[in-house]
């Protein structure tokens, strides 16, 4: 049963975030895309970075593997100090988005502000969160190269989050082999043996307010596995 008080608080945070981050009229519907995992290209890499693997942490090894990947043309969009994700190196919750934007960020400013309202509603601290993507290099759209998937799985293993929330169609596809979020959301499953859920991305919710309730249900489903229900109850006292 949905806690009406908690849900109302969540909606108020989302409404406040919407007023701050956008003045656009909300759209009725966003298209659903089909994703496929594309085999890595077989060309020889044009550039290789030297690595001192013996001295690197697991997460740094993932970054080094990422920066040495030349499996598709998107590697040309990277910069030397690029990274696979941002946030805590030992997160309570890992948020996974579909792709990197052309400027290298993982979310637009308004989408990030909206995601931060979700984090606040869950009673999470920013220091307990990591944000990463399925398509690793900036500028990617719908093809997911198999090396992206390998790097992402290694990243999950290195981060060891307590729960994962997949946001968007590509993230849903990698998590469940189904990009239709209407079919994959609302269920708790395990990815790399970590409790995980799939839900709509901030951009999708900003475009369709009817998605607020299912997103809150999905967020709570993941958050409750790591003790956030107790935090929310304590915050209401």
C-alpha positions as CSV (number, residue, x, y, z in Angstrom):
1,X,0.0,0.0,0.0
2,X,1.3,3.4,-0.9
3,X,2.1,5.8,2.0
4,X,0.1,8.8,1.0
5,X,2.1,11.2,3.1
6,X,5.4,10.0,1.6
7,X,4.0,10.1,-1.9
8,X,2.6,13.6,-1.4
9,X,6.0,14.7,-0.2
10,X,7.7,13.2,-3.2
11,X,5.3,14.9,-5.6
12,X,5.9,18.2,-3.9
13,X,9.6,17.8,-4.4
14,X,9.1,17.0,-8.1
15,X,6.7,19.9,-8.6
16,X,9.3,22.2,-7.0
17,X,12.0,20.8,-9.2
18,X,9.9,21.3,-12.3
19,X,9.3,24.9,-11.5
20,X,13.0,25.5,-11.1
21,X,14.4,23.5,-14.0
22,X,11.9,24.0,-16.8
23,X,9.3,26.3,-18.2
24,X,8.4,24.1,-21.2
25,X,5.0,22.6,-21.7
26,X,5.0,18.9,-20.8
27,X,4.8,16.5,-23.8
28,X,2.3,13.7,-23.8
29,X,4.6,10.9,-24.8
30,X,8.2,10.1,-25.6
31,X,9.2,7.5,-28.3
32,X,10.5,4.1,-27.2
33,X,13.6,3.1,-29.0
34,X,15.0,-0.3,-29.8
35,X,18.5,-1.1,-28.7
36,X,21.0,-3.7,-29.8
37,X,24.4,-4.6,-28.6
38,X,26.8,-4.1,-31.5
39,X,30.0,-6.2,-31.7
40,X,33.2,-4.3,-31.2
41,X,35.0,-3.1,-34.3
42,X,38.0,-5.1,-35.3
43,X,40.3,-2.3,-36.4
44,X,43.6,-1.9,-34.5
45,X,43.4,0.9,-31.9
46,X,44.9,4.2,-33.1
47,X,46.2,5.2,-29.6
48,X,47.1,3.2,-26.5
49,X,47.7,4.8,-23.1
50,X,50.4,3.2,-20.9
51,X,49.0,1.8,-17.6
52,X,50.6,1.0,-14.3
53,X,48.0,-1.7,-13.6
54,X,49.7,-3.0,-10.5
55,X,49.2,0.3,-8.7
56,X,45.6,1.1,-9.7
57,X,42.5,0.6,-7.7
58,X,39.7,-1.6,-9.2
59,X,37.7,1.6,-10.2
60,X,40.9,3.2,-11.7
61,X,41.5,0.0,-13.7
62,X,38.0,0.3,-15.1
63,X,38.7,3.9,-16.1
64,X,42.0,2.9,-17.7
65,X,40.2,0.1,-19.7
66,X,37.7,2.7,-20.8
67,X,40.3,5.2,-21.9
68,X,42.2,2.5,-23.8
69,X,39.1,1.3,-25.6
70,X,39.0,2.1,-29.4
71,X,36.3,-0.4,-30.3
72,X,34.0,2.1,-32.0
73,X,34.3,5.6,-33.5
74,X,32.9,7.3,-30.4
75,X,36.3,7.0,-28.6
76,X,37.3,10.2,-30.6
77,X,34.8,12.2,-28.5
78,X,36.6,11.4,-25.2
79,X,39.0,13.8,-23.5
80,X,42.2,12.5,-21.7
81,X,40.8,12.9,-18.2
82,X,37.4,11.4,-19.0
83,X,35.7,9.0,-16.5
84,X,33.1,6.3,-16.5
85,X,30.9,7.8,-13.9
86,X,30.6,10.5,-11.2
87,X,30.0,10.3,-7.4
88,X,30.9,8.0,-4.5
89,X,33.4,5.2,-5.1
90,X,31.4,3.1,-2.7
91,X,27.8,4.1,-3.3
92,X,24.7,3.0,-1.5
93,X,22.8,3.4,-4.8
94,X,24.1,3.4,-8.4
95,X,21.9,5.3,-10.9
96,X,22.5,4.2,-14.5
97,X,21.4,6.4,-17.4
98,X,21.3,5.5,-21.1
99,X,24.2,7.6,-22.5
100,X,26.6,10.5,-22.2
101,X,25.7,13.9,-23.6
102,X,27.9,15.5,-26.3
103,X,29.5,17.7,-23.7
104,X,30.5,14.6,-21.6
105,X,27.9,15.1,-18.9
106,X,25.6,12.2,-17.8
107,X,22.4,14.4,-17.5
108,X,21.3,17.8,-18.6
109,X,21.2,20.5,-15.9
110,X,17.4,20.2,-15.6
111,X,17.4,16.4,-15.6
112,X,20.1,16.4,-12.9
113,X,18.2,18.8,-10.8
114,X,15.2,16.5,-11.1
115,X,17.2,13.4,-10.2
116,X,18.5,15.3,-7.2
117,X,14.9,15.8,-6.0
118,X,14.4,12.0,-6.2
119,X,17.6,11.5,-4.1
120,X,16.3,14.0,-1.5
121,X,12.8,12.3,-1.4
122,X,14.5,8.9,-0.8
123,X,16.5,10.5,2.1
124,X,19.7,9.8,0.4
125,X,22.8,11.9,0.7
126,X,24.6,13.0,-2.5
127,X,27.7,11.4,-1.1
128,X,26.0,8.0,-1.2
129,X,25.2,8.1,-4.9
130,X,27.1,7.3,-8.1
131,X,25.8,8.1,-11.6
132,X,27.0,6.2,-14.6
133,X,25.9,5.4,-18.1
134,X,25.5,2.4,-20.4
135,X,26.8,4.0,-23.6
136,X,30.2,5.2,-22.3
137,X,31.6,7.7,-24.7
138,X,29.9,11.1,-25.3
139,X,27.6,11.5,-28.3
140,X,26.4,7.9,-28.5
141,X,22.7,7.3,-29.4
142,X,21.1,3.9,-29.9
143,X,23.9,1.3,-30.7
144,X,25.5,-0.2,-27.6
145,X,28.9,-1.6,-28.3
146,X,29.8,-4.8,-26.5
147,X,32.9,-3.2,-25.0
148,X,30.6,-0.6,-23.3
149,X,28.7,-3.5,-21.7
150,X,31.9,-5.1,-20.5
151,X,33.2,-1.9,-19.1
152,X,29.9,-1.2,-17.3
153,X,29.8,-4.6,-15.7
154,X,33.4,-4.2,-14.5
155,X,32.4,-0.8,-13.1
156,X,29.5,-2.3,-11.2
157,X,31.9,-5.0,-9.8
158,X,34.4,-2.3,-8.7
159,X,31.8,0.1,-7.2
160,X,29.9,-2.7,-5.3
161,X,26.7,-0.6,-4.8
162,X,24.1,-1.9,-2.4
163,X,21.3,-1.3,-5.1
164,X,21.1,-0.2,-8.7
165,X,18.4,1.9,-10.4
166,X,18.4,1.7,-14.2
167,X,16.9,4.8,-15.8
168,X,15.8,4.7,-19.5
169,X,15.4,2.3,-22.4
170,X,19.1,1.4,-23.0
171,X,19.7,0.9,-19.3
172,X,16.5,-1.3,-19.2
173,X,17.8,-3.3,-22.2
174,X,21.2,-4.1,-20.6
175,X,19.5,-4.9,-17.3
176,X,16.7,-7.1,-18.6
177,X,17.2,-7.5,-22.4
178,X,14.0,-5.6,-22.8
179,X,13.9,-1.8,-23.6
180,X,10.2,-1.5,-22.9
181,X,10.1,0.1,-19.4
182,X,6.4,-0.4,-19.1
183,X,7.1,-4.2,-19.0
184,X,10.4,-4.1,-17.0
185,X,9.6,-1.7,-14.2
186,X,8.0,-2.5,-10.9
187,X,10.0,-5.6,-10.3
188,X,13.0,-6.2,-8.0
189,X,15.7,-8.4,-9.7
190,X,19.4,-8.9,-9.3
191,X,22.1,-7.5,-11.7
192,X,25.6,-8.8,-10.9
193,X,24.0,-10.2,-7.8
194,X,22.9,-6.7,-6.7
195,X,19.2,-5.7,-6.0
196,X,18.1,-3.7,-9.0
197,X,15.1,-2.0,-10.5
198,X,14.3,-0.3,-13.9
199,X,12.3,2.9,-14.1
200,X,11.8,5.9,-16.3
201,X,14.5,8.6,-16.7
202,X,14.1,12.1,-15.4
203,X,13.6,13.4,-18.9
204,X,10.7,11.0,-19.4
205,X,9.0,12.1,-16.2
206,X,9.5,15.8,-17.0
207,X,7.7,15.1,-20.3
208,X,4.9,13.1,-18.7
209,X,3.7,13.8,-15.2
210,X,1.7,10.6,-15.1
211,X,5.0,8.7,-14.6
212,X,5.6,10.3,-11.2
213,X,3.7,7.7,-9.2
214,X,5.3,4.6,-10.9
215,X,8.7,6.2,-10.6
216,X,8.2,6.8,-6.9
217,X,7.1,3.2,-6.5
218,X,10.2,2.0,-8.3
219,X,12.5,4.3,-6.3
220,X,11.1,3.0,-3.0
221,X,11.4,-0.6,-4.1
222,X,15.1,-0.2,-4.6
223,X,15.6,2.1,-1.6
224,X,13.9,-0.2,0.8
225,X,16.4,-2.9,0.1
226,X,19.2,-0.7,1.6
227,X,17.3,0.7,4.6
228,X,15.9,4.0,3.2
229,X,12.4,3.2,4.4
230,X,13.6,3.6,8.0
231,X,15.3,6.9,7.1
232,X,12.1,8.3,5.6
233,X,10.0,7.2,8.6
234,X,12.5,8.8,11.0
235,X,12.5,12.0,8.9
236,X,8.7,12.2,9.3
237,X,8.7,11.9,13.1
